[in-house]
Structure formats: structure tokens, C-alpha cells
Amino acid sequence: MKHEPECNCNGKSRRRFISRRDLLFQAGGGISGIALAYLLGTDGLLGAPAAGPQACVGSAGVTDSPFLPKAPHFKARAKSVISLFMCGGVSHVDTFDYKPALTKYHGKPMEGKGEVLVRQGYPGPLMKSPYQFKQFGQSGKWVSELFPNISGIVDELAFIHSAQGRSADHTLSHYEWNTGSIIAGYPSMGAWLTYGLGSENQSLPAFVVIHDPRGGPFTGSAQWSSGFLPAAYQGTVFRSAGDPILDLHPSAGSLSPEQQRAELDELSRINQNYVEKHPGISELTARISSYELAFRMQGCAPEAINLDDESDETKRLYGLDNKVSEPFGRQCLMARRLVERGVRAVQLWNGAVVNQNVDTWDAHNSIVDNHGRHAPEVDKPIAGLITDLKRRGLLDETLVVWHSEFGRMPLSQKGIGRDHNPGALTVFMAGAGVKGGQSIGASDEFGYKAAEQIVTAHDLHASILYLMGIDHKRLTYYYNGRNMRLTDVAGELIPQIVA
Amino acid sequence: MHRKFSGAKVSAAVMMAILLLGILSIAALGQRSQAPDVSAILAKCQQCHGTAVQMSKLSVASRASLLQGGSHGPAIVPGNAAESLLYKRITGEEKPVMPMAPVPALTPQEIAAVKTWIDQGAAWPEEAKATPTPAGTQAADPSLLVYNGYQERKITDADRQWWSFKKPVRPAIPQGNDARWSKSPIDALVKAKLEEKQLTPARPADRSTLIRRAYLDLLGLLPSPAEVDAFVKDPAPRAYENLIDKLLASPHYGERWARLWLDVARYSDSTGYEYDYDVSEAWRYRDYVIKAFNENKPYNQFILEQLAGDELDKPTFDSLTATGFVRLGPRVLDRDLENPNYRFDYIDDIIRTTYQSFQALSVNCARCHDHKFDPITRKDYYKTIAIFNGFVEYDHPLVTQDDWSKYQKAADDINGKIRSLRQQVTGIEEPYRKERFQRILSTFPADIQEAYNTPEEKRTPGQKLLAAQVATVRGDEEQDFNTGGRALIKVSSEDDQARKKLLDQIDALTKQIPPRPPVAFGVRDGDFRFIPHPPFQPGSLGGIVYEKYGFTGKYLPQQGDRYEPPPTYFASNGLMPFPEEIKGPVVEPGFLTVLSKPGQQPFADPPKNGYPSSGRRRALAEAIASEENPLTARVMVNRIWYQHFGQGIVSTPNNFGKMGTQPSNPELLDWLATEFMQRGWDIKQMHRLIMNSETYKMASDYYLPANAEKDPTNQFLWRFPIKRLEAEIIRDAVLSASGDLNFQPGGKPFFPPVPEAVTSQVPTKGKWEKTQEDPSTWRRSVYAYVKRNMKYPMFEVFDQPDAALSCERREVTTVPTQALTLFNNEFFLLQAKHFAERVTREAGSDPAAQIKQVYRIAFSREPSARELQQSMEFLKKQAKSGGALAEFAHVIFNTNEFLYIN
């Protein structure tokens, strides 16, 4: 393990935790939730070094939790996935899907595509991108000037230009790319992943969501819901200010660490009596160990997202030295720290619905005003994240997926904006051994509809699960009379991604 | 016949329109100068009414089939065109007029030709012109639907042999020789299974365990120490039975048991989806359910009211409120009119929830194909759509007709005055609006301005589209005026004052509008196709102007109106533009084929209550709430059993099909189901039977390695299974222990306090009121606001289900965030203090007395000597903190013994 044991092995935060040694002794031999070796090892008994196995990493000692690591169906390419969700709908034709035909036919009606329906009515003529495109990297990938930093790492990225959704509605499209269904109530991909694989870390939530500090995306927590899966698998929101998790600590002044410690000892004693009266019920011992885990989490969660000990160079890499890119830069750096600690799924959001046309990528009114605002927020942080993961040797075991709920129309809206376009959108992936520098599929000459190798949300999800070692057809949960899947009854692997 | 199959005429009319769809192409081929060839017309009609496809079961492929007609009777009466349905439709004598766009109306010559042909006896012109049957497409059984690659699967007697499709049979009760297990048929059947599996049952639980179990199980509250004492010492032989009777009579029983049904009914106070709007009257449905349980409404009546409370012979305010069941699913409520598929998704939600709730079947699996596992066809699915296709969302007034009319008249009068004042305001604003528009135009890019200023006829195609962009300028006008126009416009002070004066008058009038009388959030029948829509959004669903296609109807037909629900087209999911939709055959309403007797078509007679309604929902409800239905009673008794034991006889309460599990004790399930019906669908009686059984009264703290080896999950009930309290009941039990519980029953939901850090991150147009920990928020949890996009965090970590979908059973997970919540959340810390204060009030300052009182309140028992001594040590050790008792109380809230029913 590379990083230092910051969590519960220093004196400062030490007292917040129930002592494993006390627990062990008070529990007598009956406690099955915590393994002896773990307790001894991490507590420094038997002369083991206090630094020992990291208290904030791994699953050692936990024998009963919904998040225990489960074997994948086959060898996984990646252990963790980071989803970078750009809320509001990124214009593919102004970013990564270069369409010279828009310049050529600028101002002319789009012809030969049948009846064109746009979300807010009044389809305009074709509109060229306000941005210059140039080729970058060995792959010669065309990228617009909106992303000067991401253009520097295009050879790490696999672009999918033929993604296609089913709805022109923000919320329904959010659901589709997060849950596979455009109907509310289905489990999110992160929930499926943690249900299928558990987590490599029992001291942190298995599926962490960090949303834009300005606010949540469309429908908020419904996007990381556990749907009909057990509620434990829903994403846990890490707040960027104060305690990352709700109720991580007692409210100020209500309970001193000493009191907390004394209460936990007393609780453990009473609970142990109860377990002895009701043998053979694993749920009861799991409850006892859940307190242990909770109080490991008390130290581990703040530690996991505490950026203080990151070097200035690293902070600059993520754009923390710049006010515009700092918020998403912090989210990205937190994500790296979380996957480093074995968190299975992380979802970062850029875009908050509080002030929809401004704070999300929903560029109805002006591409330049809107994307010109958001691209600099995420450009450096995303490039920094991928660069940092790579130099730390983590990119091979981490899958990064950049996506949005839909693309935008090649047509003008009000002369300078663009309306929603579920017909074509661009997704890119990095890491997990996915071959970089490739462009998969294609939209038509204007970027109006996916034209070659259409990729649906089911296809994308199937491929992501594959990289995580899961056969999407075998990851099922019984609900409403059948074995449900993230990919419903569809989903084809994207050959270039899983190659 | 027409009366019986309501909707028949509309659907027949649609079919006629379709038959004529093909005319376009062939009419162009010529023959214009001569009388049109009738056979040419009829041949085209066979696209939809031929041998391959018979929409509405009508074929025009032969004279015989025309005479036989379709679902709506013979199409022709030879020799009498005026009496022929076909002729009535093409002339428009019967609405809607045929054909519908895009097919042009028939020429008078064509109509005349058809008339002449019928009047002259309808001789079949040339047999050869009938479209030959494409090989292999004809179904062996004409009752089965064949359409566009779909071939309906035949439901056979073999399909009806699945255990849950056969009526429950009263089992023989085994005669045991063990007196303890022979008093109740439940016990005899459970014991027989235990013997079969060689399992030894637990001893009976002691009385203090029983009373805590019964209180938490029936009321979700803790018994007071006095109640425990009285029961433990009660010498009456029927002490326990009396206790159960007392609890069943408590108003808190409904507050606890309604939650079970609210989970099944995906109850919520908000709409979900993007805006998650507040549903301000949803709580009336919640109160209806509580009342239904408290009043012990017979379960069959409960079904009828929820599905068809408006179609009963005598609807009541309660039964109208009950129809909220149909309406409670998630709603987008944004551009619903532009997205016709939304309505089909809403109906899908209704179908899914209805069949899961009452029949434990996943009928919605058959939306796109025949069910893969169960004998449910895609046609069955569309038959169910036809049942609900008439539904429209409706707020039923909960006052007399007279009072409602008075209110409406008063409101209309005032609104009329307001409208005329508004017009005056508009008059003042008009010139400014023009000016404002010019200013906004000047902010558009040059190419748009240029296009807009180019005369229309000179605009290039691209310029036409650019000019149209200006049309999207709307909104904000009101704000512009009120804020001085954000510098866009300057209103003269004279106009401004005149305008303000008018607005003041409007305000004053608005205040005079009498408050709206209470309404129920429900449904009734109507016709969604004629939903009122704003003028800038022509047409209803999908922008379709149904009137253009010859349909007529009313969104909300009134008493006395002839009502037919909108037709249901097979395989239509609302995603296609209308003319594509109606190529599918019309499907008539009906119950699932597998649950109907062969040939049975139960639907539907219009209700007799004077409402213009199809009666189809009532027919469905009656088919479900019938003693002939093999599923209904079994499904409900299994839910009751599940709640009592934390496990079902069938462990998949929403699925009794092939993908569900089979009953662990089929005889027991059938005995309960038959008993339930024999006793008039009496739910409280089922509680009595179950709770008075030895099975229920067994101890939970019992363990036998041999038992655990044979049945590790306690499936066959060799001991009472401990159960963790549900999220809401944990909270209620805490309040019940502290004495803070506010028993205010029913009414509007309360908002439990949630940190701003959580609420501020939830985008919504709905609501969440900021509150704090005080008696107004210490009501029972069933009254807490259920917001689809933001659960109360404590409920969320304790497995409260997603309110978007019907939930058959609560999961019990154990995760660290639960520990964090119980240990650190302000609510639990505060309540622990209050619990300690109560204990001090009741037990004084002696630590031993305090600890005993804590145990009595929280665990309904005395502490053992060892427990007392250990707890004393804790208090002593913590004495210096000053809050030792509160700390102890806080520990108690976190214990397994507190959080579990033992």
C-alpha cells in the first residue's frame, strides 16, 4: 500500500473509534462479525506494528456485510469505475464530434432527414460551431478549442460518437444513462456494480456520489437509487463541505468522544447478551460489526477526501489553483483518492439544476455562454484525473467514463444556442485497458443521428460491466416476477471497448 | 350488444376509417369518370379487415364475413344501406365520420356506389378480388389475435393447472395428539410440517415478550410499563385473547398496518420525475387506507373502492378518495401533451401496480410480447389497457353537489370579473409589448434580425427557420412590467398607475374567491383525447387534433352524456403518430384469459349510479374481488402472514406466477385463504386467528442445533422469527419510549426536520418545509411527507422502499450508515434526553429504579440482576458527565433488543 495510514492510527482521531481490543474482549468468543486476525493486526496487539494493515482500506476482518467483495464472473479489467456525468446535455458537435459540414451548410435548412422535432419547437437552420477544431495526439483526434487540456490526452481516450438515447427529456435521459430505463424506479449502474461486486473497502461507502457544489442534478438521488435492489446499494452522497456523510459525527457538543466510547462499550455488552440469547442469526452479529464499521468510517471518510496532504503539484494538475476549475478539480481529486482506497463506484456531477440554463450544460440560449462557462470548469480536472491515475499506476484498474444525458442539435436555436438531441451523443472512456486514441461509431454528417454502430445505454452498460468482470446477462436480481438486469433484455458489448 | 360492449361504435368507426386508408393510392389509378368499383374499395379495406388481420374481429374479405360482422355487429344489411353500419359510418350518420385523415373523405360518388351496392342486395362483385390469404398467417383458432408478426399464444387447460390458478381447496386438518398444537387449524398445519421435517418447536414465549410483540406488531408502539404489568398479572384465562382484541380496536392499529398497503400501492405525496411536484391531496388516500384498516373494511370492498370507487352503485366520499390508488404513480407533468407515450407509461404503472397488488402477477411483462413464463398474453395486456384507457385524473369534490355548485358559481363569477380586468391590463400593455419585442429582437444575432426583417416571401429556406427563432420569445413579460422591465421597457407613469390600479382590483377580487372545498385525488372515466390544452399547443397527446380525424367526445362527459371510452389499439404504445397507431386492431376490455372461464367476456355494464363511465374498472374489480378468483384471498393472507412473521408462506408476495416461489406450506395458505373468504374477507379476524395461534406465541430465544441444521432460515417456523422494526416504527418506538409521541391523527403530512445540506441539493418544484425537532414533527411516521426524490434520511438508511414502484416486502439490510444515524443523529440524541427525563419523572433519582424503568419501557421486562449491576456500573462511570442516564437511554435506542420484535 502506497499511502500512509492517516486514518485511525494516530492519536487525534483514535478515540472516535470503538476499540477493537475492547470489543474483542467484551464480546467473548461469540462475536463472529470481526475476525480475530484483523483485530489483533490493526490494534497493534501481539507486537504488530501500529501502522499494520490499513484500517481505512480493505475488507479484512469483516465477515458479514452486503459490501463484502464478491468474485466477478471473469477476470476484471478494472476494479473501480468513475463516472463523470455532465448534466444538461453536452453539445457533441462543439466538442469532440467534428462536423465540417455544419460550416459548409451553415444557415441552410437541414434536408433529407425527415421531419425534425426539437424539444422547444421551431427547428432552426444548421449552425456551424462557434469553436475552432484542431487535430491532436498520435491519433489525430479532432477536438474543439473548448478543451485545451483534454486535447492533450486524447491518445488515452476511446471516443464513442454513435451513442443514442430514447428521450429528449433531461430527467428521462438521466434515468436512461444511469439505470438503463427511462422510467423512474430502476437501480442505477453504481448500485448494480456494488450489488454484484461488493467493495474492496468496508470502511467507506461502496458507491460514492459527489455532486456539483452548486446543487444536485435532475431529480437528485433518484439518479443513484438502488431501485428495487436492497436499499443498501444506493449511492452515498459525499458532501464537499463539512462532514462528507450525514450524521458522521454527533452534532457539536452533544456527545464527547469519551462519552461516545463509553456508550459503544455499553452497547456492545448489551447487544452481545442478546446475540447469545438468539444464536444462529447472522443479522444480529452484522449489526454489532456495523457499529465497528461505522466508527471506522468516522475517521476514514473525512480522511478519504481530505486533500490537505496532496502536493501542490498534484493540486495544480487538477486545476485547484484556478477558481473556475477548482470545484470540479476537488471532485476529481477526491475521486482518485476514493478509488485508490478501493471504493467500487464513484460518480461525479458537473451541473446543478438550481439555475438550469446557466448551471447545467443546457445550452438553449447560447453555446458560447454556456459551454464556454462549463468546459473550463471540467477540462483541466478531467485531464488531471486521467494523467494522475496513469502516473500512479491506477488507470489500468480504473475505468473512467465521461458522459451526458444527450447531445445537442446541429441546428440553431435562437441563432446561437442548440436544443436537445438524444439522436447522437459522444461518450469517452479511459483506463481499464481500453485502447486509447480510437473513435468508435459515427454520427451522420451533421451529428443529427448516430449513423454507424449505434450504441445504446444498454450497450454501454454491458461493456462497462464487462470491463468490471461482470457478464451483464448474469447479473440479475429477482423483482416483479423475473430476474431483472441493468441491461433489461438487450445490451451488446462494444467490440472496440472490450477488445 | 352495443350496450354491453361499450366503446364498440367508436372502435368500429375507427376500423372503417382504416379500411379506407388504402384508397389514396388506388383511387388515383383512374375510374374517376365512372361509378367507383365497390370491390376496389373493399379490397383495400382488407389491409386491416382481411383474412390476415381482423381488427375488431371484422373481415370484409367475403360477403359472409360482412354479414357476420365484427365485435359491433353485422357490417351490412343487404337491401338496406340506411340500416347498415358500414354505410352509417361513411356518411357520418354515426360518429366519428369515416374515413379519417390522412385519407380524404369519400366522394359523393363513392358513397353512392356503396349505397347502391348494399341496396341492391350487396352481391359479392368478384370473388377473385378478395385478397388471398397469405400462407401460414392464418391462426388455427380464430379467437386468437394475429397481427404484424404477433401470434397470440393459446391459453390452455394445462395453463390453468398452475397451483395459484386453481381455486384454494379447504385442506383436511391433521389430527395431532399434542394438545398444545391441536386448538387451531393453523397450528395443526404448521405442526404437521414441523413433524414432516423433524423439527422441534420452541416453548411458548413469556407474557412480557408477548405483549411487546403484540403491541409492536399491531400498533407499532411500545406498551407502557403499567400495561405490561396488568397483562402479566391478568388472571383471566382469556387475558391474551382480550389483549389482541383490545389492540385491534385501537386507532393506532390502522396507522401501523396501513403502511403495509401504502408500500404496495407505491404511495407518495409527490409526483417524482424532474419536478417532483407536491400532490397536495394525496394524504386523503393515506387516511382512507388507515381508516379502512381501522374500520375493518372487508377486503373485497377495499378492492372495489380503490379500483372503481367512482363506479359503485352508491359512491361515497371514501370510495371516491380510494380511487387515488389508480392515480398515485409517478408523473412527469411536463410536456405530457407532447409525449403521448407518457400516458401509456402511466397506464403501465397502473396495470403493473393493480395486478401485483391484488393478483401477485406481473402482467406488465406482457407489454411487448406474451409473458415469457406465465400464461399471460400480450393481448391480455392490451385488454387491461382497454379497462383503464378511459381513466382521467380527477379531483372528486368531497362536498354535496349543491355546495360544490355554489362554490363553482361564486368562483366563476369572480373569475369572470377578473378576466375582464385582465383584458384591460393587456390593453394597456399591448404597445409596450411591441416595443419590448423590438428590443429583444435587437439582441438576436444579426442573421436572425436580417431574416426577420426580410419580407416573408423573399426569405431563403434557411432564413425562414431563422425568423421562426424569434417566435420563441415569450414569458417574462409580467416580470418585465412589474420590475420596470429590467430596462427593456419604460412604462409611462400614467399607464403604470392605471395598470397597478387594475391589478389591485384583481388582487382584491382574487381574495374574495371562496376557498375550494376539499377534493379527493382520484380518477374517473373520460376521454384523454379531448383534454383541454393551451392555445399555443394545438391538439392533445402528441399534438394530435383528434377532432380532425372525425372523433368527437368530451374530456369530462357529464351526467346524461352518452359515454364511450377511447378505443385501445393493439400494440400501440403511444410512440407513433396517430395514424400509425390506429393500424393496430382495436382490443376490447377483459380479464386475464387464464383467470376467465373459456369464452368468458365479463366486461362491462355501465354503472348504475348515473355517472357517464364505462364500468370497466368496476368489472375488473369485481373479477378480482370474487370468491371465484383463485389468487385474491391467497395473495392478501400471505401479505398478512408475511407482516406477522417477517416471511411469507409464499416468499414473493407480489408474484404467485412461475417466477415466484411456491408456498412452503400450501395447505396452510389454502386454509387461511378459504377462511378469509368464509369470514367475509375480514382482515382483523385473520390477525386474531394468526396471533392467537401457538405458532405465533412461540419464543424466539430458542435454539436447537438439530433444527438449525435442517432449517437454518427457520422457514418452517420452529421458533418465532425475530424481526427488525421498519424505519417508521423505529422512529415511532423511540417517540413512544420518550413519551414525546404526538398522537394527532390524519390530515396533512408533516415534514420531519432535514438538514439544509440535504434539502438544498434536491432540485424540485415540489416542496419540503423547513421544520425543527418539536411536538409538531413528533407525529407518527406514517404521517411524514413521502417525497419521491428525497427520502427522510433516517428512513432511507433503514430500507424504506422507493415509492416509484410497488414494494412487496421491505428488505432488511445492515449497513454502517444505520449505526451512524442511530448514534449521531440529532433526533435520537434529543429523544434519549427526553427518555431519561421521563424515567426520572417516573422512577425518581435512584439509579437502580431508573435502570429498571428504562428496561420496563424499552424492553417491557425487568432487567436481570446481572444486567442491573452492569448498567449501574455504566451510570456510575459516566456520572461525571452529568448526563449518564441520557447516555444510557441513547445506548438503549441502539440495542438489538430495542430495534427488534422478539
Contacts between the chains, C-beta under 8 A, distances in Angstrom:
chain1	res1	chain2	res2	distance
A	64	B	814	7.7
A	65	B	814	7.5
A	65	B	815	7.4
A	66	B	813	5.6
A	66	B	814	7.6
A	66	B	815	6.6
A	67	B	815	7.7
A	107	B	447	6.5
A	107	B	462	4.5
A	107	B	463	7.9
A	107	B	466	7.3
A	108	B	460	8.0
A	108	B	461	6.9
A	108	B	462	4.6
A	109	B	461	4.7
A	109	B	462	5.6
A	109	B	464	7.8
A	109	B	465	5.6
A	120	B	472	6.5
A	121	B	471	7.9
A	121	B	472	7.0
A	122	B	465	7.8
A	122	B	468	4.7
A	122	B	469	6.0
A	122	B	471	5.6
A	122	B	472	5.6
A	123	B	465	6.4
A	124	B	465	4.9
A	124	B	466	6.1
A	124	B	468	7.3
A	124	B	469	5.3
A	125	B	461	7.8
A	125	B	462	4.0
A	125	B	465	4.5
A	125	B	466	6.0
A	126	B	462	7.9
A	169	B	274	7.4
A	169	B	332	7.1
A	169	B	334	7.4
A	169	B	335	7.5
A	169	B	339	7.5
A	170	B	274	6.3
A	171	B	273	5.3
A	171	B	274	3.8
A	171	B	332	7.3
A	172	B	273	7.9
A	172	B	332	7.5
A	183	B	345	6.0
A	184	B	272	5.2
A	184	B	273	6.1
A	184	B	330	4.9
A	184	B	788	7.4
A	184	B	804	4.3
A	185	B	330	7.3
A	185	B	802	5.5
A	185	B	804	3.1
A	185	B	805	4.2
A	205	B	817	7.4
A	211	B	761	6.5
A	215	B	760	6.8
A	215	B	761	5.6
A	215	B	763	6.3
A	216	B	761	4.2
A	216	B	762	5.8
A	216	B	763	5.8
A	217	B	763	7.5
A	218	B	274	5.4
A	218	B	763	6.6
A	219	B	272	7.6
A	219	B	273	6.6
A	219	B	274	6.0
A	219	B	276	6.9
A	219	B	763	7.3
A	219	B	789	5.1
A	220	B	761	6.2
A	220	B	762	4.4
A	220	B	763	6.2
A	220	B	764	8.0
A	220	B	789	5.3
A	220	B	790	6.5
A	221	B	762	7.3
A	221	B	789	6.5
A	221	B	790	6.5
A	221	B	791	7.6
A	222	B	272	7.3
A	222	B	788	7.2
A	222	B	789	5.4
A	222	B	804	7.8
A	225	B	802	5.9
A	226	B	802	7.4
A	227	B	802	6.0
A	227	B	805	7.6
A	228	B	802	7.2
A	228	B	805	6.3
A	230	B	799	7.2
A	230	B	811	4.2
A	230	B	813	4.9
A	231	B	796	7.0
A	231	B	797	7.7
A	231	B	799	4.4
A	231	B	800	7.1
A	231	B	801	7.3
A	231	B	811	6.1
A	231	B	813	6.1
A	232	B	799	7.7
A	232	B	811	7.8
A	232	B	813	3.8
A	232	B	814	8.0
A	232	B	815	4.7
A	234	B	796	7.6
A	236	B	817	6.9
A	237	B	761	7.3
A	239	B	757	5.8
A	241	B	757	7.8
A	242	B	757	6.9
A	245	B	817	6.9
A	245	B	820	6.9
A	246	B	755	7.0
A	246	B	757	7.5
A	246	B	758	6.7
A	246	B	793	5.4
A	246	B	817	8.0
A	246	B	820	7.8
A	246	B	821	7.7
A	247	B	793	7.5
A	247	B	817	7.8
A	247	B	820	4.8
A	247	B	821	5.1
A	247	B	823	7.8
A	247	B	824	4.3
A	247	B	825	4.7
A	248	B	820	6.1
A	248	B	824	6.9
A	249	B	824	5.8
A	250	B	823	7.3
A	250	B	824	4.4
A	250	B	829	6.3
A	251	B	824	7.4
A	251	B	826	5.2
A	251	B	829	7.2
A	254	B	826	7.4
A	254	B	829	4.9
A	255	B	824	7.6
A	255	B	829	6.7
A	255	B	887	8.0
A	255	B	890	7.9
A	256	B	881	7.5
A	258	B	881	7.8
A	259	B	878	7.0
A	259	B	881	5.7
A	259	B	883	7.9
A	259	B	887	5.9
A	260	B	823	7.5
A	262	B	874	7.2
A	262	B	877	6.5
A	262	B	878	5.8
A	262	B	887	7.1
A	263	B	823	7.7
A	263	B	887	5.6
A	263	B	890	6.1
A	263	B	891	5.0
A	263	B	894	7.9
A	266	B	871	7.9
A	266	B	874	4.9
A	266	B	888	7.2
A	266	B	891	4.8
A	267	B	891	4.9
A	267	B	894	5.2
A	267	B	895	6.4
A	269	B	870	6.4
A	270	B	867	7.9
A	270	B	891	6.8
A	270	B	892	7.8
A	270	B	895	4.9
A	270	B	897	7.1
A	271	B	895	5.8
A	271	B	896	5.2
A	273	B	867	7.3
A	274	B	895	6.8
A	274	B	896	4.6
A	274	B	897	5.0
A	275	B	896	7.3
A	277	B	701	4.3
A	278	B	700	6.5
A	278	B	701	5.6
A	278	B	703	7.6
A	278	B	722	6.1
A	278	B	902	7.9
A	279	B	703	4.5
A	279	B	708	7.9
A	280	B	703	6.0
A	280	B	708	4.9
A	280	B	712	7.1
A	281	B	722	6.7
A	283	B	724	7.3
A	283	B	812	6.8
A	283	B	814	6.0
A	284	B	722	8.0
A	284	B	896	5.5
A	286	B	814	4.2
A	287	B	814	5.3
A	287	B	819	7.9
A	287	B	896	5.8
A	287	B	899	7.9
A	290	B	814	5.2
A	290	B	815	6.3
A	290	B	816	5.1
A	290	B	818	6.4
A	290	B	819	4.8
A	291	B	816	7.8
A	291	B	819	4.6
A	291	B	823	7.5
A	291	B	894	7.7
A	293	B	816	3.9
A	293	B	819	7.4
A	294	B	816	3.9
A	294	B	817	7.3
A	294	B	818	7.9
A	294	B	819	3.6
A	294	B	820	4.8
A	294	B	823	7.0
A	295	B	819	7.7
A	296	B	816	7.8
A	297	B	816	5.3
A	297	B	817	8.0
A	297	B	820	7.0
A	298	B	820	7.6
A	352	B	763	7.4
A	353	B	763	3.7
A	354	B	763	6.3
A	411	B	465	7.7
A	412	B	465	7.7
A	412	B	466	7.0
A	412	B	469	6.8
A	413	B	469	6.8
A	413	B	472	7.5
A	414	B	444	6.8
A	414	B	448	7.4
A	414	B	469	4.9
A	414	B	472	6.1
A	415	B	444	5.5
A	415	B	445	3.9
A	415	B	447	6.5
A	415	B	448	4.3
A	415	B	466	6.7
A	415	B	469	5.8
A	416	B	445	5.7
A	478	B	652	7.5
A	478	B	659	7.3
A	480	B	352	7.2
A	480	B	356	6.6
A	480	B	362	4.8
A	480	B	364	7.5
A	480	B	365	7.6
A	480	B	654	6.5
A	480	B	655	6.8
A	480	B	805	7.8
A	481	B	361	7.3
A	481	B	362	3.4
A	481	B	365	6.5
A	481	B	373	7.3
A	481	B	374	7.4
A	481	B	652	7.7
A	481	B	654	7.5
A	481	B	655	4.1
A	481	B	657	5.4
A	481	B	659	4.4
A	481	B	660	6.4
A	482	B	362	6.8
A	482	B	365	6.5
A	482	B	372	7.4
A	482	B	373	7.2
A	482	B	659	5.3
A	483	B	659	7.7
